Amino acid sequence: MINGFVQLADGLYGYLESQTSECSAVYLLVGTAHAILFDAGTGLDDVHGMVLAITELPVTVVLSHWHHDHVGS
């Protein structure tokens, strides 16, 4: 576990927000030159800081949909 993210596979991390009852899931896919953050959570947890602890690569955020529990960070 890295700052809340759990490594699910090589280059794939998952995180369930701890400060909300909505169980918002956030996923980080890390490649060789770029990373993708799938959903950003509510903004209550420091997802940005947790991502920086895993990778310094450029990160693109992809939102599954536009609800408060996915776009907050």
Secondary structure, 3 states (H helix, E strand, C coil): CECCEEEEECCEEEEECCCCCCCCEEEEEECCCCEEEECCCCCCCCHHHHHHHHCCCCEEEECCCCCHHHHCC
